[in-house]
Amino acid sequence: MRLKPTFKTLLLAATASFCVVVYNVTSTHRELRKPHGRAAHITAKDLLAIGHSAGDGIVIQPADLISSTSPHALNASLPAPSLQQAPNKLQEATAPHAGSTKAALRQVKGTVPPCDEECRQNRLRRLKMNQKSIYAAKVQVENVTLPGSWTVTRELVDRLSERQRHVQETCKKYGLDKASKAYQPNAWEFLINKEHNLVWCNVFKAASSTWFYNFNLLAGYSEYELLHTKESPVTLARKRYSRPTVDELQRSLNTSDPPLSFMIVRHPFERLVSGYRDKILSGNRYYSKLSRSVAKNYRGIAPPAESRNWPRFGSMVVASFPQFVQFLLDETARGNKLDEHWTPMTPFCTPCLVPFDVFAKVETLQEDGNYIIFSSGIKNIIKPKLINRSRSGPTEEVADKFLCQLTKGQMEGLINMYKLDLELFQYDVSKYRACAQDSPKPGPSSSKVV
């Protein structure tokens, strides 16, 4: 007797075949993405040897590092704050772990044939990447050549230890070393790389683009992907690094082999100027509504004379820096939450409640960054780059031109707004306080705003 196949039978057979193909493909990708072996940290014994040695320091060569489960020496004599003091108020992360990337994007050096300009343009069009919107077209990207070996000096260890000690003492002075209803650990902003035993709290406008690039490389993205994608570095990172809860962060920091935890800080005023230039003055589309609103609601604060030549976008006048600062001061007085690009660093990364090993500074980032890269053993894994979003000169060179436009009242307001950041991370404001204006500079009496 001959049976006729029904439509249902054929559909089930086709579905089963498709599932087998998908399983084989994903299994192949999983096998290709084998994790890197993590190099060892600089041991506590090595670091202590620097402090007791008469020499200039020790030379660290990644290939010669010896595995160690010792805690980092910078924490050896300092009592670490506990995350157990705060209840878990954060939500579970919702970002899924991204799967394997397409083979077309795997541009590993040595495995891809040479490609001229026409070839690259065709590739971008094939991948549906508009060159005007790719990441590399929006930022300045400079290659960084790391030395083959690097010396950890006594001065560096002493400086990092002193920063750590000062933060803890200042936190205790203000009663912030214990969690309260108003001050709780903000684990939401942390990135935890378990494979390389690194924990980083990202502070926007404090070398964040550079270190998102590094962390995304550690997460498995290729250099080609990172420089030719339409997605922001933060979006890419959160596909591989889910946002941890307080409990998850605590468990990560309290393992038998503690990770190297760090945050990078910057002078709060220079960070504010950087955020203003990047998000407001540049005509950033996402912040254009805020800029129009500030310019409209603070007409009484006339833009300084030199701002008359600032770029206009259509018929919109960009909010001046004094207008923008007054808006921030008013928002703070109302108790409103500020954007992450100019909110104070102390409540953002909660350094009084999280036992950071290293407080790196933008002002000394070359040496501080080398310490993080070499002591964590990622020197031979990443291809570091220096990424700067400003195309009209570094912020530290032009910060005075913006900050000296402020009135003395606005300057004192900023000092109070960033009081904890200034004191915890030991930043001076005397030169900015000295150049503040007695009254607003005269300027245009009206602005056309849409």
C-alpha angles and dihedrals in degrees: 000000000000117000120213114222112240126219090250092054092050091048092052091049092050092048092051092050092050092051091052091052093048092048092051093048095048091044090055091051092049090054092050093053099065113164122253118248109251116240118226126264122244102273127242088242091058094050094045088051089062092056093052099037125096090215128096093254145290128288116236117208113180093215091056099048116124121219115254137174093199117124117250111282094232088069096043097097100025125088108236120221116242127237088207089080092076131064118238104259099157126101123240115265117265101193111107122223107262118242128228117309124240117277090235089068096050099102100169115173111256096020100072122071118240114283124199126209094274090049091051092049091050090049092052091049090048090052090047093242116149107214092217091060101040117114097243091058092058100051142043109250120194126183116239119209112206119208119250089241133009135207120231103208128205089240092058094049091047091049094050091045092050091051090051093048093047093051092052094047093048092048090052090048091059095038093247096124088089124056119250137175090270097042121043132152112277101213090163093086097050127106116206119198105189095178093062097026096240131142119189132177107206117223109194114235091020103098088300095141091052095049096041085057090052094046092047090053089051088050091060104263116138123238089244092055094050094051098041105039127110091216122091120250089247092054091049092048094051090055088064102026112052117207107262127223121231090260092051091049091049093051091049093052095045100054122127088254101044116214124237102258121194147159128197118224134191137191101285093226095050089046089053092050090048091052092048093050094046100042108024111021093043092059092243106193094223092055098038093099091053091048092052091048093050093047090050098045096044101046088132090069099072116214113248117263094255091058091070087085094048115120119278121207109211106310093331122114112212115236112258121240094252089051091049093049092050089052090053093048091051092047090051091049089053091051094243122153115254128222114271092245093067106016113118115272096227098069091034098060098014096218090179090066102034119068100229116190094204133030101194120190130214087225092061098024099130092064096032091048092050089053091054094044097046099038092050093049097236096120094105095041105054129056098215122211134182108236121194123179095197116089096178101065134300115299094236089062096052102029092101092059090060102036094047089060090070125097120242089253092054091046092053088047091054091047090054093044092054096033097124094044091051094049100039094050097033103240124164124223101178096110092050093046090051095054097047116122125249089222136000116288114251114258144149112329095218141023130203108237130180 
